[in-house]
Amino acid sequence: MLNRLPEKALHLEKLKEGKFNVPDFIYVPAEDFRNENFERLQAFLKHHQESFKVIARSAHPHEEAFKPGTFDSLETYADVAGIQYARKRIIKMGKTVKKLSILRQQKFNHAPELDLEDMGIIVMPFIDGSGVMAKMLRNSWEFGYSRKRSHKVESGPFVTKTPHDTRLLELSKNIQRYLAFKCEIEYIVSGDGEIHVVQAKDISHIETLDEKESERSVTLDGARRIRTRRNYRERPVFVMDNEAFYMCIIDQCENIVMQDGDTEPHMESALNIIASQEAEFENFALKYERYAILGLSIDPPKDLYQIANHYLDEIPDLQAPLSKALYNNLYKRDYFLSEADTLIARDDIRINLGSHDAYGIATVRNPLWSVYWYQDRDEPVTRKLKKLGFRTGDSIGIDIGMEEKPTVYRL
């Protein structure tokens, strides 16, 4: 039975057997959802009637082959209907929000094909607290702290080698020693300071850049050079200009209104413009494992957005499908943005970092960069970027100088 458990549930079982502080949990396989066999789940929930909420964690049989954070965990009501809802939501997000991420991992990381309907669920009581992620890099441990949303004043996620509680260091060492492989450990530290182990992932097969360099390098005694590059990155770039995109849509709407006869070609053109951009997103993301987005205009001006979504209000049979396509396009754009590891845009556009994005093992070798210009310089900066002729598919370099001022240029 234990050998058939997904990695996430298997490691939790082992840690529980080792007397580590693992919250009570139950693994519910996909077969139980398909057959509506919820006797074990109901008994578990009855035992935790004091919990208004529980956590439903993804537990797909092939999940260990994907990077952490690919599949979701959700807070939900502590009843069978709540667990069913959470599972459906996790599967739906895998087919929509995470679809591009899954396709990219299958292409670039050789992750296996998977049927999301095989998704099992791990159910745990909800623990109110802060998330901490621990892992060993080379010869030292690092601890990533996620922001605590219950506080009125929040801090962003951060990484430190000195945990707030020395027990975290000893506990992490003991867990890695007990499991006998290098692992990334996820904790919840409750308000009273109790440390709960909620996940341990095997990362022994993941090669990080500093380890690779240490194995293949020799340290010498000095260097003589004219210029020093402090921080540098090269990436293929996707140029996003949604102001121009919406202007193209509005042009087609204008053609429809001005056309006395057949409006179908112009409507088809408007929908094709949207479909073409979405295809360009996916094709680019599947062509390059790591890429940058240059946001000349990521969020379209509000007036253009309103015009495009209401230009054809007097022809509702045409406005309705156009508005739906534009609405769905916003999601496709966000999925594409979330896969970029480098964002170059105005300072009010930023990557929203979750725990895995901020300090997960996948970002050690390839950290996320957000390079920006101030909002009051938006017009001159975008004008110069356009004048320099940046195009989708160009290779760019980003050089961050001594005062943390980035310079972006075409290679």
C-alpha positions in Angstrom: 0.0 0.0 0.0 2.7 2.4 1.0 4.7 1.9 -2.2 1.7 3.1 -4.3 1.4 6.4 -2.5 2.5 9.5 -4.3 5.9 10.9 -3.1 4.2 13.6 -1.0 2.1 11.2 1.0 4.8 8.6 1.2 7.4 11.0 2.8 4.8 12.3 5.2 4.0 8.7 6.3 7.7 8.1 6.9 8.1 11.2 8.9 5.1 10.4 11.0 6.6 6.9 11.7 9.8 8.7 12.7 7.9 10.7 15.3 8.3 14.0 13.6 5.6 16.6 14.2 3.5 15.9 11.1 -0.2 17.1 11.3 -2.7 14.4 11.1 -3.6 13.7 7.4 -5.3 11.4 5.1 -4.5 10.6 1.4 -7.6 10.2 -0.7 -6.8 8.6 -4.1 -8.5 9.5 -7.4 -10.4 6.2 -7.3 -12.2 7.2 -4.1 -13.4 10.4 -5.8 -14.5 8.5 -8.9 -16.4 5.9 -6.9 -17.6 8.4 -4.2 -16.0 6.1 -1.6 -15.7 8.7 1.2 -16.0 6.5 4.4 -12.4 7.0 5.4 -12.5 10.7 4.6 -15.7 11.2 6.6 -14.2 9.4 9.6 -11.1 11.7 9.3 -13.2 14.8 9.1 -15.4 13.7 12.0 -12.3 13.3 14.1 -11.4 16.9 13.2 -14.8 18.5 13.7 -13.2 21.4 15.6 -11.5 22.5 12.4 -13.7 24.9 10.5 -11.2 24.7 7.6 -8.8 22.1 6.2 -6.0 22.2 3.7 -6.5 20.1 0.5 -3.0 19.4 -1.0 -2.5 18.1 -4.5 -1.1 14.5 -4.6 -0.9 13.3 -8.2 1.0 10.0 -8.8 3.4 11.8 -11.1 3.7 15.0 -9.1 7.3 14.3 -8.0 8.4 14.7 -11.6 7.3 18.3 -11.7 8.8 21.3 -10.0 7.4 22.3 -6.6 4.4 24.7 -6.8 3.2 23.3 -10.1 0.0 22.0 -8.5 -2.0 23.8 -5.9 -3.1 23.5 -2.3 -6.3 25.1 -1.2 -8.0 26.0 2.0 -11.6 24.6 2.0 -14.5 23.7 4.3 -14.0 20.6 6.6 -16.6 18.5 4.8 -16.7 16.1 1.9 -18.2 18.7 -0.4 -15.4 21.1 0.4 -12.8 18.5 -0.5 -14.5 17.6 -3.7 -14.7 21.3 -4.6 -11.0 21.8 -3.8 -10.0 18.8 -6.0 -12.1 20.0 -8.9 -10.5 23.5 -8.5 -7.0 22.0 -8.4 -7.7 20.0 -11.6 -9.2 23.0 -13.3 -6.2 25.1 -12.5 -4.0 22.4 -13.9 -5.9 22.6 -17.2 -5.9 26.4 -17.3 -3.7 28.5 -15.0 -0.9 25.9 -14.8 -1.3 24.4 -18.3 1.5 26.4 -19.9 3.8 25.6 -17.0 3.1 21.9 -17.3 3.6 21.9 -21.1 7.0 23.7 -20.6 8.2 21.2 -18.0 7.2 18.3 -20.3 9.2 19.9 -23.1 12.2 21.3 -21.3 12.5 19.0 -18.2 11.1 15.8 -19.8 8.3 15.6 -17.3 5.9 12.8 -18.1 2.4 13.0 -19.7 -0.2 13.0 -17.0 -4.0 12.7 -16.7 -5.1 15.4 -14.2 -8.2 13.3 -13.4 -5.8 10.9 -11.6 -5.3 13.7 -9.0 -5.4 12.5 -5.4 -5.7 14.8 -2.4 -4.0 15.0 0.9 -6.2 16.5 3.6 -4.8 18.2 6.7 -6.4 20.3 9.4 -5.8 24.0 8.8 -3.0 25.5 10.8 -2.9 29.3 11.2 0.7 30.3 10.9 3.7 31.3 8.8 5.2 29.1 6.0 8.9 28.3 6.1 10.8 26.3 3.5 14.2 24.8 4.3 16.9 23.2 2.1 20.6 22.6 2.1 22.7 24.4 -0.6 26.3 23.1 -0.7 27.3 23.0 2.9 24.8 25.3 4.6 21.0 25.5 5.2 18.8 28.3 4.0 15.3 29.2 5.2 12.7 30.9 3.1 9.9 32.8 4.9 6.6 33.5 3.2 4.6 36.6 4.1 2.0 36.2 6.7 -1.3 37.5 5.3 -3.1 37.8 8.6 -1.0 40.8 9.5 -2.2 44.3 8.6 1.4 45.2 7.7 3.0 42.6 5.6 6.6 41.9 4.6 7.6 40.2 1.4 9.1 36.7 1.2 12.8 36.6 2.2 15.6 34.1 2.5 18.0 33.8 5.4 20.7 31.4 6.7 19.7 32.2 10.3 16.2 30.9 11.2 14.1 32.7 13.8 14.2 29.5 15.9 17.3 27.4 16.1 15.1 24.3 16.4 14.4 24.7 12.7 18.0 24.1 11.8 18.3 21.0 14.0 14.9 19.7 12.9 15.9 20.1 9.2 19.2 18.2 9.7 17.3 15.4 11.5 14.7 15.1 8.8 17.3 15.0 6.0 19.3 12.4 8.0 16.2 10.3 8.7 14.9 10.3 5.1 18.5 9.7 3.8 18.2 12.0 0.8 18.7 15.7 0.2 15.3 17.4 0.6 13.3 20.6 0.6 11.2 20.7 3.7 8.1 22.8 4.2 7.0 23.9 7.6 4.1 25.8 9.2 5.0 27.6 12.4 1.8 28.3 14.3 1.2 31.4 16.4 2.3 29.6 19.6 5.7 28.7 18.0 4.9 25.0 17.3 6.7 23.7 14.2 4.7 21.4 11.9 6.2 19.5 9.0 3.8 19.6 6.1 6.0 18.4 3.2 9.4 17.0 2.3 10.4 16.7 -1.3 13.4 14.8 -2.7 15.7 17.3 -4.5 18.8 15.1 -4.6 18.4 14.8 -8.4 18.3 18.6 -8.9 21.7 20.1 -9.8 22.2 23.7 -8.6 24.6 26.0 -10.3 26.9 26.6 -7.3 27.3 22.9 -6.7 28.1 22.3 -10.3 30.6 25.1 -10.4 32.3 23.9 -7.2 32.8 20.5 -8.7 34.3 21.8 -11.9 36.3 24.8 -10.8 39.6 25.9 -9.3 39.9 29.0 -7.2 42.9 31.2 -8.2 44.5 34.3 -6.5 43.3 37.4 -8.4 42.3 39.1 -11.6 43.4 42.1 -13.6 40.6 43.6 -15.8 39.4 46.9 -17.2 35.7 46.4 -16.7 33.8 44.5 -14.1 30.3 43.1 -14.7 28.5 43.0 -11.3 25.3 41.3 -12.4 24.5 40.1 -15.9 21.9 38.1 -17.7 21.1 37.3 -21.3 17.6 36.2 -22.5 15.5 36.0 -25.6 12.8 38.7 -25.3 9.1 38.9 -26.0 8.0 42.5 -26.6 4.5 43.0 -25.2 2.6 46.1 -26.4 -1.0 45.8 -25.4 -1.7 49.4 -26.3 -1.0 48.6 -29.9 -2.9 45.3 -29.6 -6.1 47.1 -28.4 -5.8 49.7 -31.0 -5.9 47.0 -33.6 -9.0 45.6 -32.1 -10.6 49.0 -32.0 -9.7 49.6 -35.7 -11.7 46.4 -36.5 -14.6 47.6 -34.4 -14.6 50.9 -36.2 -14.7 49.0 -39.6 -17.7 47.0 -38.4 -19.6 50.2 -37.4 -18.7 51.9 -40.6 -19.6 48.9 -42.8 -23.1 49.0 -44.1 -23.0 45.5 -45.5 -21.1 42.4 -44.5 -19.5 42.9 -41.1 -18.4 39.2 -40.7 -14.8 39.7 -42.2 -14.0 42.5 -39.7 -15.4 40.5 -36.8 -13.4 37.5 -37.8 -10.3 39.7 -38.1 -10.8 41.0 -34.6 -11.1 37.5 -33.1 -8.1 36.4 -35.2 -6.0 39.2 -33.8 -6.8 37.9 -30.3 -6.2 34.2 -31.2 -3.0 35.1 -33.0 -1.6 36.8 -29.9 -2.5 33.9 -27.7 -0.8 31.4 -30.1 2.3 33.7 -30.1 2.4 33.5 -26.3 2.3 29.7 -26.2 4.7 29.2 -29.1 7.2 31.6 -27.6 6.9 29.9 -24.2 7.4 26.5 -25.6 10.4 27.6 -27.8 12.5 29.1 -25.0 13.0 27.5 -21.6 13.9 30.9 -20.1 12.8 34.2 -21.5 12.3 37.9 -20.7 9.2 40.0 -21.3 9.7 43.6 -22.3 6.5 45.3 -21.3 6.1 48.4 -23.4 2.4 48.2 -22.4 1.3 45.2 -20.3 -1.9 46.6 -18.9 -3.7 48.5 -21.7 -4.8 52.1 -21.0 -8.2 52.0 -19.3 -9.8 54.1 -21.9 -8.7 51.7 -24.7 -9.9 48.7 -22.6 -13.3 50.3 -22.1 -13.7 51.3 -25.8 -12.8 47.8 -27.0 -15.3 46.2 -24.6 -18.1 48.6 -25.4 -17.6 49.8 -29.0 -20.2 47.4 -30.3 -22.7 47.7 -27.5 -25.4 48.6 -30.1 -24.6 45.3 -31.8 -24.7 43.0 -28.8 -24.5 39.8 -30.9 -21.0 40.9 -31.9 -19.9 42.7 -28.7 -20.6 39.7 -26.5 -18.2 37.2 -28.2 -15.6 40.0 -28.6 -15.8 40.9 -24.9 -15.6 37.2 -23.9 -12.5 36.7 -26.1 -10.8 39.8 -24.6 -11.7 38.7 -21.1 -10.1 35.3 -21.7 -7.2 36.9 -23.3 -6.3 38.6 -20.0 -5.9 35.2 -18.4 -3.8 33.8 -21.3 -1.6 36.9 -20.9 -1.2 36.3 -17.2 -0.3 32.6 -17.7 2.4 33.7 -20.2 3.7 36.4 -17.8 3.9 33.9 -14.9 6.3 31.7 -16.9 8.9 34.4 -17.6 11.9 34.6 -15.3 12.7 38.2 -16.3 10.2 41.0 -16.4 11.3 44.5 -17.8 8.4 46.9 -17.2 7.2 50.0 -15.5 7.6 49.9 -11.7 4.0 49.4 -10.9 4.0 46.1 -12.8 5.7 43.4 -10.8 6.1 39.6 -10.4 3.9 38.5 -7.4 6.2 36.1 -5.6 4.7 33.0 -3.9 6.8 30.9 -1.6 8.1 28.5 -4.3 8.7 31.4 -6.7 10.7 33.3 -4.1 12.9 30.6 -2.6 12.0 27.2 -4.0 14.7 24.9 -5.3 13.8 25.7 -8.9 14.8 29.4 -8.4 18.2 28.8 -6.8 19.8 28.4 -10.1 17.5 30.6 -12.0 16.2 33.5 -9.7 13.4 35.7 -11.0 14.4 39.2 -12.0 12.1 42.2 -12.2 13.8 45.2 -13.9 11.8 48.4 -14.0 11.7 52.1 -14.8 9.8 54.7 -12.7 6.2 55.5 -13.7 7.0 59.2 -14.2 9.6 58.2 -16.9 7.2 55.9 -18.7 6.8 58.0 -21.9 10.5 58.8 -22.6 11.6 55.2 -21.7 9.1 53.5 -23.9 9.8 55.9 -26.7 13.5 55.1 -26.6 12.8 51.4 -26.4 10.7 51.6 -29.5 13.3 53.8 -31.3 16.0 51.2 -30.5 13.8 48.6 -32.3 13.5 45.8 -29.8 11.6 43.0 -31.4 10.2 39.7 -30.2 12.8 37.0 -30.6 15.8 39.4 -30.1 18.5 38.4 -27.6 19.0 41.1 -24.9 21.5 41.6 -22.1 20.8 43.1 -18.7 23.8 44.5 -16.9 23.1 45.7 -13.3 25.8 48.2 -12.2 27.3 49.0 -8.8 24.4 51.2 -7.8 21.8 48.6 -8.7 20.9 50.5 -11.9 20.1 48.1 -14.7 21.1 48.7 -18.4 19.2 46.8 -21.1 20.5 46.4 -24.6 20.2 44.3 -27.7 22.9 41.7 -28.4 
